[in-house]
Amino acid sequence: MPDPQSPSSHTPHSSPFVELDRADWAALAPSMPSPLRETEIVQLRGLGEPLDLNEVAEVYLPLSRLLNLYVGGTKALHEVTSTFLRERFESTPFVIGVAGSVAVGKSTIARLLRELLARWEHTPRVELVTTDGFLFPNAELARRGLMERKGFPESYDRRALLRFVSEVKAGAPEVRSPFYSHLAYDIVPDAQITVRRPDVLIVEGLNVLQPPGPGHRLAVSDLFDFTIYVDARTQDISRWYEERFLKLQRGAFSNPRSYFHRFASLTEDEARARARSIWHAINEPNLLQNIRPTRSRASLVLRKGSDHAVQSVLLRKL
């Protein structure tokens, strides 16, 4: 794939992706009315993300339609396979993985797709699970010396995540995952998220596109039916992270129960310096070493510009 650091890069003919600029992508579904109101979009978007009705209509509504078609195609394939085998098998949930850096907007995209897909025929039951719930608890991370590598692949209980998605994919009637609190910055003991045979399961996280690790034959990415990577220039993501940190410092960090309450009294200059320090020590190395190298494994790449808006879409050729 082309280097996202280069603003003039184009997808070469040898690439496994076809690239469409935003206008061409939007033209694929010109008459689809948006089912979401502006107030709903405000509730869905993350801090500092200028998501609006126009971007939903031009980018995410066509994407939700494409995903809906993939779900329908998978169900049709299931039917013909069952007929061929002369057996009757229950269809299983369609699983979508959404990956990308911290602060790139993948959580907002996952929430938005959940709302849009649930409004299409054949996919009324859509569940969203983030891989934050599969981070090791802070006490275990501290024991392993991994607190400064939180978000790196080794900070997750990958066996538990693989087992969870496997059970959902197998059609288990009820599957539970741990619950992660961003306020406490930790797994909440005895709290769980329950998933009950959805039509679609969206799994969102930093490293969901990782291939199997050494000595392992299967990765959670092997269980996905469709995968999305949210892409942007490193310098833009760094700036978005800093801006988000400042907003959190003025808001959520002021809560005495927040894990980051100690940052609430920082001056703006001190807060910016702290955000840059965290970015360069943790988030940027994770992006460059672990997250971005998985981009080429995605089914679809959403490439954002410096204003956080999607500029182009790369779809893997079939």
N, C-alpha and C positions, 0 to 999 in steps of 0.2 A: 504494500500500500504506500501511497505517497506520504512524505513527511509532513505532518500537520504544522510544523514550524514554518513551512514555506507557503506564503500566501498565494503563490502562483502555481501551486502544484495541481496536476490533473491526473486522473486515473488512466494509466497506460492501457493499451489494448491487451497486454498480457496479464492484466490484473484479473483476479477472480470476481471483481465487483464492477457493476455498472454505476456510474455516478450521475446524479441528476441535481441540477441546481434547484433552489427553492421554488422558483416560478414553474419549472417543468414538473416538479413533484406535485405542487398544488393543482396543476392543470389535470392531473390524473383523476381527480374527484371534484369537478367544478360545481356540481349541483347538490352536494351533501350538506344539509342544514346542520349546524352545530346543536347538539342536545344540551349543552351546558350554558348557564347564564353567567354573566360577568361576576356576580357575587360568589358563585361556586368556584370559579377560576381563582379568585382572590384567596379563597380558603385553601386551595390546592397548592399554590405556588410557594416556593421556599423564600427565605430571606434574600432580598436583593435581586430576585429573578423577575424580569419584566414580562412575564407571560401574560398574554392578552387573548381576546377572542380571535383576532386576526391570525395569530400564530397557531392557535388550536385548529382553526379552519384550514390553514394552508399546510400544516405539518402533521399534526397529531390525529386529526380526523381521517385523512387518507391512510396514515399508518394503522390506525385501529381497524379500518376497513380491510387493509391487506392482511392483518393478523386474523381477522374474522374469516377471511377466505382460506387462510392456511388451516384454521381450525376445522372449517367445513371440509376441506380437502383431506385432512387427516381422518376425519370421521368416515368419509366416503371410502378411503383406502382401508380402514378398519372393516367396513361392511364387505368389500369385495374379498378381503383376506379371509374373513370368517366364512364366506360362501365357498371359497376355494378349499379351505381346510375342512368344510362340512362340520364346523363346530360353531357354537354360539358363544362369543366372548363379549363381556361388558367392555364398552369403550372406556378409556382411562383419561384423566385430565390432561389437557394441553399445557405444557410448562414453558414459560418464557423467562429467560434470564436477562437482567438489565445490569450492565457493568459500567464502570468509569471512575474517575478520580473523586476524591473528596471535593466538594464545592462546585462540581461541574453541572449539577442539576439533575442527576439520575433519580433521586428520590421523588422529586416533583414529577418527572416523566412517568415513573412507575405508578404514582398515585393517579395521574391523569389518565393513563391507559386503563387502569382498573375501572375508572368511572365511565370511560368511553366504551370499552368492550362490553360492560354490563348492559349497555343500551342496545347492543346489536342482537339480532335473532341468533339463536343457537348458543349464545354465551352469556346467559343471564347471571350465572353464579361465578364471580371472579374474586379470588382471594389474593392478597398481597402479603408476602413475608420478606423481611429484610434479614440479611445474614448477621446483623448486629446481635441478634439473639443467640447466635452460635459462637460468639466470642467466648473465650474462657473467662470465668469470673476474675475480677481484679486480683483477688487473693492468689489464685492459681497463676495468673500472669506474673505477679510479683515473685512467686516461688520459683518460676522458670526464668526469671530475669527478662521478661518480655514487655514490661509496662511501657517502655520507650519504643516498642515495636507493635503497639496496638494497631490493628488494621492490616499488618503484614500477614501473609498466608499462614505462618506458623502460630499466629495468635488465635486462630479459630479451631474449634473442635470439628474438624472436617469429617470425621467418622459420623458424628451426630447429624451434621447437615446432610451428608450423603444418605444416611438411614432415613431421615425425615422425608427428603424428596423421593427416595425410592418407594417409601410406603404410600405417599400421595400418588405417585405415578402408577403404582400397582392397583390403585382403586380402593385402598383401605377406607372404611366408612368414616373414620375419625382419626386424625393424627395431630399430635400436640408438639409445639416448639417452645423453647424458653422465651421469656420476655425481657427485653433490654430497655432500661430507662436512660434517656439522654440527660436527664436532670442529675441522676445519681452517677451516671457514667459507668454503669455496671449492670450485670444480670440481676434481676429481682428474684430472690428465692421464692419458690412456691407459686410464682405467677407464670401463666402459660397462655399461648395463643392456640386456639383450636381450629383446625381446618377440616371441613366436612365435605368430601367429594365435590370439589368445585368443577365447573366446566373448564376453567382456566386458572392456573396458579402462576403468579408473577413472583419471581425470586430476585430481589434487588440487593446488590452489594459490590464492594470494591473488587473482589477477586473471584467472582463467580465463573469467569471464563478460564480459570487456571486448568491446565492439563493435569493428568494424574502425576502425583509426586513420585520420587524414587521408591521402588518397591511396591507401588500401588497400581492395580490394573484399571481402576475406575475412578473418575472424578465426577463431581456433581454436574459439571458442564456436559458430560456424556448423556445425561438424562433430559436435557433441554430439547424442546421441539423447535424453538426459535430463540435467537439471542440478539441483543441490542447493545452496542457500545456507544457511549456518549463521549464525543471527542472535542477537544479544543486545544489551543496553543498553551503550553506550560505557563508562559508569562501571564496569560489571561486568567487561567485557573488560580494562579498565585494571587493575583489582584482580587479575584472574587472571594478567595478564602480570607484574605485580610479584611475586606469589607464586611463579610459575614461575621468574622470574629468581633469586629467593632460593634456591630448591631447586637450580638449576643452579650457582649460586655456591658452594654447599656440596658439590656433587657433581662434575659434569663439568668445571667450570672449574678444579678442583684438578689436573687432568691437565696436566702441563707442555706437552704438545703442543696443548692447546686454544688456539684463537685468542683466547679470552677469559680466559686464565690470569691476565692482569694484574688481573682483578677478584677473584681468589680470596682475597686478603688484606684486602679491604674489611671494615669493621665492618658490622653489620646496618643501622645508620642510613645509612652511606655507600652500601651496596648498594641500599637502597630509593631513595635520592636518585638514584643512577645509573639505576635502572630507570625511574623517573618521567621523568627527563631524556630517555632514549631513546624512551620512549612518546610524550611530547609533541612531540619533534623529528621523529620518523620514522613510528612506527606509527599514531598517531592521525591525522595529516594524510593518510596513505595510505588509511586506513579511510574518512575522511570525503570525501576528494576522488575516490578511485578505486574502492574496493571496495564500499562500501554503495550507491552509485548504480547498481550492476549487479544489486542484489537483485531488482528487479522483472522481470529477464530470466529468472529461474530457473523451472524446472518445479515445484519444491517448496522451501518454506522451513521449516527447523527452528528454532523460536524457543525459546531457552533462558532460564530464570530465573536469579536471582542465585546459586543453588546449583549451577549448571552443568548442571542436569537440563532436558530438553526439556519445555516446558509446553504447547506447541501446535504444530500442523502446518498449513501453508498449501499447498494443492495447486492448481495451475493448472487452471482449468476447460477441458474439451475442447470 
